[in-house]
């Protein structure tokens, strides 16, 4: 799950970045936070699409097997 790991790391960086102790200029901080926010949104969207595809294939597999089971019962 590289997407989940990337989201976790980005989250940690977003929490640490606003602190004053790391010496990053304000302009860089605001730019980096904006880029990381966009990256989090993009990775979340990709993860959502992946899960949606998984559940759609699982539902179609379940509906196909239940259709075959019903058809087999009708012939008996």
OpenMM code with the backbone's topology and positions (N, CA, C; nanometers):
from openmm import Vec3, app, unit

residues = "UNK UNK UNK UNK UNK UNK UNK UNK UNK UNK UNK UNK UNK UNK UNK UNK UNK UNK UNK UNK UNK UNK UNK UNK UNK UNK UNK UNK UNK UNK UNK UNK UNK UNK UNK UNK UNK UNK UNK UNK UNK UNK UNK UNK UNK UNK UNK UNK UNK UNK UNK UNK UNK UNK UNK UNK UNK UNK UNK UNK UNK UNK UNK UNK UNK UNK UNK UNK UNK UNK UNK UNK UNK UNK UNK UNK".split()
positions = [
    Vec3(0.0821, -0.1188, 0.0000),
    Vec3(0.0000, 0.0000, 0.0000),
    Vec3(0.0871, 0.1261, 0.0000),
    Vec3(0.1524, 0.1518, -0.1105),
    Vec3(0.2377, 0.2708, -0.1153),
    Vec3(0.1596, 0.4016, -0.1044),
    Vec3(0.0337, 0.4050, -0.1497),
    Vec3(-0.0454, 0.5285, -0.1394),
    Vec3(-0.0729, 0.5627, 0.0065),
    Vec3(-0.1061, 0.4627, 0.0850),
    Vec3(-0.1337, 0.4851, 0.2266),
    Vec3(-0.0068, 0.5320, 0.2979),
    Vec3(0.1056, 0.4715, 0.2658),
    Vec3(0.2323, 0.5120, 0.3267),
    Vec3(0.2664, 0.6562, 0.2888),
    Vec3(0.2448, 0.6922, 0.1621),
    Vec3(0.2715, 0.8298, 0.1180),
    Vec3(0.1807, 0.9285, 0.1904),
    Vec3(0.0539, 0.8926, 0.2082),
    Vec3(-0.0380, 0.9799, 0.2814),
    Vec3(0.0071, 0.9984, 0.4260),
    Vec3(0.0528, 0.8908, 0.4870),
    Vec3(0.0997, 0.8973, 0.6250),
    Vec3(0.2214, 0.9891, 0.6370),
    Vec3(0.3176, 0.9721, 0.5480),
    Vec3(0.4385, 1.0545, 0.5514),
    Vec3(0.4050, 1.2007, 0.5243),
    Vec3(0.3193, 1.2271, 0.4260),
    Vec3(0.2788, 1.3650, 0.3985),
    Vec3(0.2085, 1.4269, 0.5187),
    Vec3(0.1265, 1.3487, 0.5861),
    Vec3(0.0589, 1.3987, 0.7058),
    Vec3(0.1566, 1.4378, 0.8150),
    Vec3(0.2580, 1.3556, 0.8355),
    Vec3(0.3594, 1.3878, 0.9365),
    Vec3(0.4351, 1.5145, 0.8977),
    Vec3(0.4717, 1.5265, 0.7712),
    Vec3(0.5443, 1.6460, 0.7263),
    Vec3(0.4576, 1.7700, 0.7418),
    Vec3(0.3292, 1.7587, 0.7103),
    Vec3(0.2391, 1.8734, 0.7235),
    Vec3(0.2270, 1.9159, 0.8699),
    Vec3(0.2325, 1.8210, 0.9608),
    Vec3(0.2261, 1.8548, 1.1035),
    Vec3(0.3560, 1.9213, 1.1493),
    Vec3(0.4693, 1.8721, 1.1028),
    Vec3(0.5991, 1.9233, 1.1478),
    Vec3(0.6362, 2.0549, 1.0798),
    Vec3(0.6003, 2.0730, 0.9541),
    Vec3(0.6459, 2.1875, 0.8751),
    Vec3(0.6126, 2.3241, 0.9349),
    Vec3(0.4940, 2.3470, 0.9892),
    Vec3(0.4649, 2.4814, 1.0407),
    Vec3(0.5439, 2.5228, 1.1650),
    Vec3(0.6157, 2.4319, 1.2265),
    Vec3(0.6911, 2.4704, 1.3460),
    Vec3(0.8031, 2.5669, 1.3096),
    Vec3(0.8399, 2.6517, 1.4008),
    Vec3(0.9411, 2.7548, 1.3778),
    Vec3(1.0841, 2.7023, 1.3919),
    Vec3(1.1004, 2.5808, 1.4390),
    Vec3(1.2333, 2.5325, 1.4747),
    Vec3(1.3128, 2.4753, 1.3585),
    Vec3(1.2493, 2.4476, 1.2455),
    Vec3(1.3248, 2.3841, 1.1375),
    Vec3(1.3889, 2.4845, 1.0429),
    Vec3(1.3590, 2.6124, 1.0545),
    Vec3(1.4284, 2.7156, 0.9802),
    Vec3(1.3894, 2.7298, 0.8344),
    Vec3(1.2723, 2.6858, 0.7962),
    Vec3(1.2262, 2.7008, 0.6582),
    Vec3(1.1581, 2.8368, 0.6459),
    Vec3(1.1947, 2.9167, 0.5439),
    Vec3(1.1303, 3.0476, 0.5274),
    Vec3(0.9795, 3.0355, 0.5087),
    Vec3(0.9069, 3.1389, 0.5477),
    Vec3(0.7610, 3.1379, 0.5434),
    Vec3(0.7084, 3.1113, 0.4024),
    Vec3(0.7697, 3.1733, 0.3008),
    Vec3(0.7234, 3.1545, 0.1632),
    Vec3(0.7343, 3.0079, 0.1213),
    Vec3(0.8437, 2.9445, 0.1600),
    Vec3(0.8611, 2.8035, 0.1284),
    Vec3(0.7590, 2.7176, 0.2027),
    Vec3(0.7333, 2.7525, 0.3280),
    Vec3(0.6365, 2.6749, 0.4063),
    Vec3(0.4994, 2.6778, 0.3413),
    Vec3(0.4533, 2.7964, 0.3045),
    Vec3(0.3196, 2.8058, 0.2455),
    Vec3(0.3147, 2.7338, 0.1113),
    Vec3(0.4215, 2.7428, 0.0328),
    Vec3(0.4269, 2.6721, -0.0953),
    Vec3(0.4263, 2.5209, -0.0739),
    Vec3(0.5096, 2.4734, 0.0171),
    Vec3(0.5180, 2.3291, 0.0427),
    Vec3(0.3876, 2.2738, 0.0993),
    Vec3(0.3239, 2.3481, 0.1873),
    Vec3(0.1964, 2.3015, 0.2427),
    Vec3(0.0903, 2.2941, 0.1335),
    Vec3(0.0889, 2.3908, 0.0425),
    Vec3(-0.0072, 2.3871, -0.0680),
    Vec3(0.0189, 2.2675, -0.1591),
    Vec3(0.1441, 2.2421, -0.1922),
    Vec3(0.1791, 2.1277, -0.2775),
    Vec3(0.1447, 1.9962, -0.2078),
    Vec3(0.1774, 1.9861, -0.0796),
    Vec3(0.1474, 1.8625, -0.0068),
    Vec3(-0.0027, 1.8423, 0.0100),
    Vec3(-0.0770, 1.9493, 0.0280),
    Vec3(-0.2227, 1.9374, 0.0346),
    Vec3(-0.2801, 1.8854, -0.0957),
    Vec3(-0.2278, 1.9355, -0.2081),
    Vec3(-0.2718, 1.8857, -0.3386),
    Vec3(-0.2334, 1.7390, -0.3559),
    Vec3(-0.1147, 1.7014, -0.3090),
    Vec3(-0.0711, 1.5618, -0.3187),
    Vec3(-0.1594, 1.4707, -0.2343),
    Vec3(-0.1947, 1.5144, -0.1146),
    Vec3(-0.2846, 1.4352, -0.0291),
    Vec3(-0.4196, 1.4178, -0.0973),
    Vec3(-0.4721, 1.5246, -0.1548),
    Vec3(-0.6007, 1.5161, -0.2243),
    Vec3(-0.5930, 1.4199, -0.3417),
    Vec3(-0.4856, 1.4282, -0.4195),
    Vec3(-0.4695, 1.3415, -0.5357),
    Vec3(-0.4552, 1.1955, -0.4945),
    Vec3(-0.3720, 1.1681, -0.3945),
    Vec3(-0.3545, 1.0300, -0.3484),
    Vec3(-0.4832, 0.9736, -0.2895),
    Vec3(-0.5578, 1.0561, -0.2189),
    Vec3(-0.6856, 1.0121, -0.1638),
    Vec3(-0.7834, 0.9789, -0.2753),
    Vec3(-0.7860, 1.0610, -0.3795),
    Vec3(-0.8727, 1.0348, -0.4940),
    Vec3(-0.8342, 0.9039, -0.5624),
    Vec3(-0.7038, 0.8800, -0.5825),
    Vec3(-0.6593, 0.7544, -0.6435),
    Vec3(-0.6981, 0.6345, -0.5576),
    Vec3(-0.6828, 0.6473, -0.4271),
    Vec3(-0.7196, 0.5385, -0.3361),
    Vec3(-0.8700, 0.5117, -0.3412),
    Vec3(-0.9495, 0.6179, -0.3472),
    Vec3(-1.0948, 0.6042, -0.3582),
    Vec3(-1.1324, 0.5298, -0.4863),
    Vec3(-1.0707, 0.5674, -0.5990),
    Vec3(-1.1005, 0.5013, -0.7261),
    Vec3(-1.0628, 0.3534, -0.7209),
    Vec3(-0.9495, 0.3226, -0.6579),
    Vec3(-0.9051, 0.1845, -0.6460),
    Vec3(-1.0033, 0.1023, -0.5624),
    Vec3(-1.0474, 0.1573, -0.4494),
    Vec3(-1.1440, 0.0867, -0.3649),
    Vec3(-1.2773, 0.0693, -0.4355),
    Vec3(-1.3200, 0.1719, -0.5073),
    Vec3(-1.4459, 0.1644, -0.5803),
    Vec3(-1.4400, 0.0538, -0.6855),
    Vec3(-1.3268, 0.0431, -0.7558),
    Vec3(-1.3097, -0.0612, -0.8565),
    Vec3(-1.3101, -0.1995, -0.7918),
    Vec3(-1.2437, -0.2130, -0.6753),
    Vec3(-1.2410, -0.3418, -0.6052),
    Vec3(-1.3810, -0.3856, -0.5645),
    Vec3(-1.4569, -0.2933, -0.5034),
    Vec3(-1.5908, -0.3287, -0.4574),
    Vec3(-1.6851, -0.3541, -0.5739),
    Vec3(-1.6686, -0.2842, -0.6844),
    Vec3(-1.7533, -0.3071, -0.8014),
    Vec3(-1.7272, -0.4458, -0.8585),
    Vec3(-1.6010, -0.4874, -0.8650),
    Vec3(-1.5711, -0.6208, -0.9170),
    Vec3(-1.6191, -0.7278, -0.8198),
    Vec3(-1.6106, -0.7003, -0.6905),
    Vec3(-1.6584, -0.7966, -0.5914),
    Vec3(-1.8103, -0.8120, -0.6011),
    Vec3(-1.8822, -0.7015, -0.6189),
    Vec3(-2.0277, -0.7084, -0.6304),
    Vec3(-2.0698, -0.7811, -0.7565),
    Vec3(-1.9991, -0.7587, -0.8677),
    Vec3(-2.0356, -0.8278, -0.9908),
    Vec3(-2.0080, -0.9767, -0.9784),
    Vec3(-1.9007, -1.0143, -0.9086),
    Vec3(-1.8717, -1.1557, -0.8863),
    Vec3(-1.9802, -1.2185, -0.8003),
    Vec3(-2.0238, -1.1494, -0.6965),
    Vec3(-2.1291, -1.2024, -0.6103),
    Vec3(-2.2607, -1.2152, -0.6859),
    Vec3(-2.2952, -1.1174, -0.7662),
    Vec3(-2.4224, -1.1239, -0.8375),
    Vec3(-2.4184, -1.2316, -0.9451),
    Vec3(-2.3043, -1.2533, -1.0101),
    Vec3(-2.2932, -1.3590, -1.1099),
    Vec3(-2.3089, -1.4959, -1.0456),
    Vec3(-2.2459, -1.5183, -0.9312),
    Vec3(-2.2543, -1.6486, -0.8660),
    Vec3(-2.3949, -1.6731, -0.8116),
    Vec3(-2.4613, -1.5714, -0.7618),
    Vec3(-2.5967, -1.5916, -0.7116),
    Vec3(-2.6923, -1.6189, -0.8270),
    Vec3(-2.6677, -1.5597, -0.9421),
    Vec3(-2.7508, -1.5867, -1.0590),
    Vec3(-2.7348, -1.7318, -1.1025),
    Vec3(-2.6100, -1.7817, -1.1026),
    Vec3(-2.5862, -1.9204, -1.1404),
    Vec3(-2.6487, -2.0154, -1.0392),
    Vec3(-2.6432, -1.9835, -0.9110),
    Vec3(-2.7042, -2.0679, -0.8088),
    Vec3(-2.8552, -2.0748, -0.8279),
    Vec3(-2.9184, -1.9635, -0.8554),
    Vec3(-3.0628, -1.9614, -0.8762),
    Vec3(-3.1010, -2.0402, -1.0001),
    Vec3(-3.0217, -2.0308, -1.1045),
    Vec3(-3.0507, -2.1039, -1.2268),
    Vec3(-3.0369, -2.2539, -1.2041),
    Vec3(-2.9385, -2.2963, -1.1253),
    Vec3(-2.9187, -2.4380, -1.0959),
    Vec3(-3.0351, -2.4917, -1.0136),
    Vec3(-3.0890, -2.4114, -0.9216),
    Vec3(-3.2021, -2.4552, -0.8402),
    Vec3(-3.3283, -2.4689, -0.9246),
    Vec3(-3.3444, -2.3870, -1.0272),
    Vec3(-3.4620, -2.3940, -1.1124),
    Vec3(-3.4659, -2.5229, -1.1931),
    Vec3(-3.3506, -2.5792, -1.2262),
    Vec3(-3.3459, -2.7009, -1.3059),
    Vec3(-3.3702, -2.8252, -1.2225),
    Vec3(-3.3611, -2.8178, -1.0939),
    Vec3(-3.3804, -2.9359, -1.0081),
    Vec3(-3.5231, -2.9592, -0.9801),
] * unit.nanometer
topology = app.Topology()
chain = topology.addChain("A")
for resn in residues:
    res = topology.addResidue(resn, chain)
    for name in ("N", "CA", "C"):
        topology.addAtom(name, app.Element.getBySymbol(name[0]), res)
